[in-house]
């Protein structure tokens, strides 16, 4: 099982897309307050389509509370400025991925090595 943590998400469609991703992959989604939307937001529901009932979503008051609830053996903090390529680590069950505020809104340049 993999956990995805969205730290202070602000845009409902992005979170809805994460809900759909988690529903289809079996990953658990953790949202860390404050949220920039209401969980009943129309845009959130639309982006998540009909997957809300299949996704496991938890809302936490702080990052510390989320990490305490998950207790991941390894935590990967994703950044557009990271120096390790996403395909370099050997991921394992129990890993958690921390995504900061609207990480995926910024296009990332593709670099060949």
VEXSE-964979 format. One line per field, with one value per residue (C-alpha): residue in one letter; x, y, z. Coordinates in pm, whole numbers, padded with zeros to 5 digits, always signed. Layout:
resn	(a|...);
c1	(X|...);
c2	(Y|...);
c3	(Z|...);
This chain:
resn	(x|x|x|x|x|x|x|x|x|x|x|x|x|x|x|x|x|x|x|x|x|x|x|x|x|x|x|x|x|x|x|x|x|x|x|x|x|x|x|x|x|x|x|x|x|x|x|x|x|x|x|x|x|x|x|x|x|x|x|x|x|x|x|x|x|x|x|x|x|x|x|x|x|x|x|x|x|x|x|x|x|x|x|x|x|x|x|x|x|x|x|x|x|x|x|x|x|x|x|x|x|x|x|x|x|x|x|x|x|x|x|x|x);
c1	(+00000|+00129|+00021|+00002|+00000|-00117|+00007|-00234|-00398|-00568|-00721|-01019|-00964|-00607|-00727|-01009|-00751|-00551|-00867|-00917|-00550|-00575|-00903|-00746|-00415|-00525|-00313|-00446|-00482|-00414|-00506|-00338|-00530|-00588|-00766|-00832|-01179|-01469|-01475|-01819|-01686|-01847|-01511|-01359|-01647|-01633|-01258|-01291|-01582|-01740|-01430|-01489|-01656|-01359|-01082|-00962|-00927|-00834|-00811|-00555|-00511|-00133|+00150|+00265|-00081|-00079|+00265|+00168|-00141|+00055|+00391|+00562|+00895|+01010|+00885|+00962|+00917|+00851|+00992|+01042|+01393|+01487|+01817|+01704|+01496|+01158|+01256|+01581|+01451|+01324|+00982|+00834|+00496|+00445|+00627|+00464|+00489|+00457|+00343|+00351|+00104|-00003|+00319|+00180|+00058|+00407|+00529|+00848|+01115|+01203|+01576|+01752|+02062);
c2	(+00000|+00344|+00669|+01003|+01317|+01648|+01928|+02224|+02160|+02466|+02372|+02133|+01974|+01876|+01704|+01540|+01402|+01267|+01100|+00931|+00824|+00671|+00496|+00333|+00237|+00139|+00412|+00603|+00981|+01208|+01577|+01815|+02125|+02402|+02302|+02567|+02423|+02243|+01864|+01900|+02141|+02086|+02107|+01849|+01610|+01666|+01599|+01287|+01172|+00862|+00749|+00914|+00606|+00388|+00611|+00610|+00977|+01107|+01472|+01568|+01889|+01897|+01724|+01578|+01428|+01276|+01124|+00989|+00823|+00669|+00598|+00535|+00352|+00587|+00930|+01077|+01454|+01543|+01865|+02027|+02103|+01754|+01600|+01236|+01121|+00970|+00637|+00597|+00465|+00113|+00182|-00052|-00114|+00132|+00418|+00760|+01052|+01408|+01660|+02027|+02292|+02237|+02067|+01932|+02268|+02362|+02186|+01997|+01994|+01650|+01591|+01297|+01164);
c3	(+00000|-00093|+00071|-00108|+00105|-00039|+00186|+00188|-00150|-00298|-00633|-00631|-00975|-00883|-00567|-00764|-01005|-00710|-00579|-00916|-00923|-00575|-00653|-00958|-00800|-00450|-00290|+00011|-00013|+00284|+00271|+00515|+00623|+00548|+00230|-00032|-00094|+00071|+00037|-00123|-00387|-00728|-00911|-00676|-00740|-01114|-01138|-00924|-01139|-00990|-00805|-00467|-00325|-00425|-00290|+00068|+00164|+00509|+00613|+00879|+01077|+01032|+00853|+01186|+01240|+00891|+00939|+01281|+01130|+00843|+01010|+00676|+00680|+00402|+00296|-00045|-00070|-00432|-00569|-00907|-00785|-00673|-00775|-00777|-01072|-00989|-01146|-00949|-00613|-00570|-00425|-00167|-00013|+00271|+00102|+00124|-00116|+00008|-00250|-00161|-00260|-00620|-00721|-01047|-01176|-01284|-01598|-01533|-01800|-01930|-01910|-02066|-01895);
